[in-house]
Amino acid sequence: MLDVTLILFLLVVVAALVFDFINGFHDTANAIATSISTRALSLRTAIIMAAVLNFVGAMVSTKVATTIGKGIVDPAHTTQMVVLAGIVGAIIWDIVTWYFGLPSSSSHAIIGGIMGAVIAHAGTSALHLEGLKKIIMSLFISPVLGTAMGFLVTVFFFWLLRNRSPHGVSKVFRKLQMVSAAIMSFSHGAADAQKSMGVITMALLSYGVIPAFVVPTWVKVACALAMAFGTAIGGWRIIKTVGRDFVKLYPINGFSVDFAASSVNLGAAALGLPTSTTHVITSAILGVGLSKRVSAVNWQLAYRIVWAWVLTIPASATVSYITYQSLSPLLGK
């Protein structure tokens, strides 16, 4: 007789790694888009560098994983079916937005997915409202910080280098952007790979494999590898949207974006707060565009991006809710 619980557990682990893989080519595109658009790095070099540094960044901490795994829902209601349905909702939304070239947030998607699935299982009372408030506040504040940082850093460099030749400035910052892109990729791994670590650890705890919420080493390695492999596949659709279509960037702009976004990401990761690399990098680009002039921003594209942000949590929650209602009669709760 088949052990349905074991099957569900294995499906959760596989789905979480698939989500990390998708996160790799979906969100990492944002991390390297600026360096490719300014020609600081070739597409091949940027992707290889990002894959390696995503892996390294994913191994440095588990604070965000703990926040995701313990801060969204009551562990008593975190069944294998809840986790599986939550991941499926996030994966579907990520694929839809990737297809249309929209840089939506995988962080929002997994949070919305878990919320929708647990509501289907046990109602809204199973949600940790205080934990969700902390998580959602950090996800919404980070774009504001990204915009402000992008604006201020760009203005500072323009003022500092106002008497230098544009050609000389571009030559220097094209080299500096190699470093800033590397830091951006590292910060993406540190911030984003931990979401799947938290999800898999939730499943391990629910299945009874571990006695308390502690991320095992094999989970860290598996998630880091999945994201690195996804990064190696690349995400040209989103690279084009972020790096070329949103705001025209020069090397000094690209460096400012990377510096601003990685500062926000690494600061939040150190505090255990989940940020969205997508939101932070695109908001930093917005700040850079605004430092030039309002018309430097492609506002039509900006509206599409914002709508993708707004819809991500409710859309992924809805898909997860439907997934749970559809699969639970077949596989059990």
Secondary structure in CASP SS format (residue, H / E / C, confidence):
PFRMAT SS
TARGET T0000
AUTHOR 0000-0000-0000
METHOD secondary structure of the structure
MODEL  1
M C 1.00
L C 1.00
D C 1.00
V H 1.00
T H 1.00
L H 1.00
I H 1.00
L H 1.00
F H 1.00
L H 1.00
L H 1.00
V H 1.00
V H 1.00
V H 1.00
A H 1.00
A H 1.00
L H 1.00
V H 1.00
F H 1.00
D H 1.00
F H 1.00
I H 1.00
N H 1.00
G H 1.00
F H 1.00
H H 1.00
D H 1.00
T H 1.00
A H 1.00
N H 1.00
A H 1.00
I H 1.00
A H 1.00
T H 1.00
S H 1.00
I H 1.00
S H 1.00
T C 1.00
R C 1.00
A C 1.00
L C 1.00
S C 1.00
L H 1.00
R H 1.00
T H 1.00
A H 1.00
I H 1.00
I H 1.00
M H 1.00
A H 1.00
A H 1.00
V H 1.00
L H 1.00
N H 1.00
F H 1.00
V H 1.00
G H 1.00
A H 1.00
M C 1.00
V C 1.00
S C 1.00
T C 1.00
K H 1.00
V H 1.00
A H 1.00
T H 1.00
T H 1.00
I H 1.00
G H 1.00
K H 1.00
G H 1.00
I C 1.00
V E 1.00
D C 1.00
P H 1.00
A H 1.00
H H 1.00
T C 1.00
T C 1.00
Q H 1.00
M H 1.00
V H 1.00
V H 1.00
L H 1.00
A H 1.00
G H 1.00
I H 1.00
V H 1.00
G H 1.00
A H 1.00
I H 1.00
I H 1.00
W H 1.00
D H 1.00
I H 1.00
V H 1.00
T H 1.00
W H 1.00
Y H 1.00
F C 1.00
G C 1.00
L C 1.00
P C 1.00
S C 1.00
S C 1.00
S H 1.00
S H 1.00
H H 1.00
A H 1.00
I H 1.00
I H 1.00
G H 1.00
G H 1.00
I H 1.00
M H 1.00
G H 1.00
A H 1.00
V H 1.00
I H 1.00
A H 1.00
H H 1.00
A H 1.00
G C 1.00
T H 1.00
S H 1.00
A H 1.00
L E 1.00
H C 1.00
L H 1.00
E H 1.00
G H 1.00
L H 1.00
K H 1.00
K H 1.00
I H 1.00
I H 1.00
M H 1.00
S H 1.00
L H 1.00
F H 1.00
I H 1.00
S H 1.00
P H 1.00
V H 1.00
L H 1.00
G H 1.00
T H 1.00
A H 1.00
M H 1.00
G H 1.00
F H 1.00
L H 1.00
V H 1.00
T H 1.00
V H 1.00
F H 1.00
F H 1.00
F H 1.00
W H 1.00
L H 1.00
L C 1.00
R C 1.00
N C 1.00
R C 1.00
S C 1.00
P H 1.00
H H 1.00
G H 1.00
V H 1.00
S H 1.00
K H 1.00
V H 1.00
F H 1.00
R H 1.00
K H 1.00
L H 1.00
Q H 1.00
M H 1.00
V H 1.00
S H 1.00
A H 1.00
A H 1.00
I H 1.00
M H 1.00
S H 1.00
F H 1.00
S H 1.00
H H 1.00
G H 1.00
A H 1.00
A H 1.00
D H 1.00
A H 1.00
Q H 1.00
K H 1.00
S H 1.00
M H 1.00
G H 1.00
V H 1.00
I H 1.00
T H 1.00
M H 1.00
A H 1.00
L H 1.00
L H 1.00
S H 1.00
Y H 1.00
G C 1.00
V C 1.00
I C 1.00
P C 1.00
A C 1.00
F C 1.00
V C 1.00
V C 1.00
P C 1.00
T H 1.00
W H 1.00
V H 1.00
K H 1.00
V H 1.00
A H 1.00
C H 1.00
A H 1.00
L H 1.00
A H 1.00
M H 1.00
A H 1.00
F H 1.00
G H 1.00
T H 1.00
A H 1.00
I H 1.00
G C 1.00
G C 1.00
W H 1.00
R H 1.00
I H 1.00
I H 1.00
K H 1.00
T H 1.00
V H 1.00
G H 1.00
R H 1.00
D H 1.00
F C 1.00
V E 1.00
K C 1.00
L C 1.00
Y C 1.00
P H 1.00
I H 1.00
N H 1.00
G H 1.00
F H 1.00
S H 1.00
V H 1.00
D H 1.00
F H 1.00
A H 1.00
A H 1.00
S H 1.00
S H 1.00
V H 1.00
N H 1.00
L H 1.00
G H 1.00
A H 1.00
A H 1.00
A H 1.00
L C 1.00
G C 1.00
L C 1.00
P C 1.00
T C 1.00
S C 1.00
T H 1.00
T H 1.00
H H 1.00
V H 1.00
I H 1.00
T H 1.00
S H 1.00
A H 1.00
I H 1.00
L H 1.00
G H 1.00
V H 1.00
G H 1.00
L H 1.00
S H 1.00
K H 1.00
R C 1.00
V H 1.00
S H 1.00
A H 1.00
V E 1.00
N C 1.00
W H 1.00
Q H 1.00
L H 1.00
A H 1.00
Y H 1.00
R H 1.00
I H 1.00
V H 1.00
W H 1.00
A H 1.00
W H 1.00
V H 1.00
L H 1.00
T H 1.00
I H 1.00
P H 1.00
A H 1.00
S H 1.00
A H 1.00
T H 1.00
V H 1.00
S H 1.00
Y H 1.00
I H 1.00
T H 1.00
Y H 1.00
Q H 1.00
S H 1.00
L H 1.00
S H 1.00
P H 1.00
L H 1.00
L H 1.00
G C 1.00
K C 1.00
END
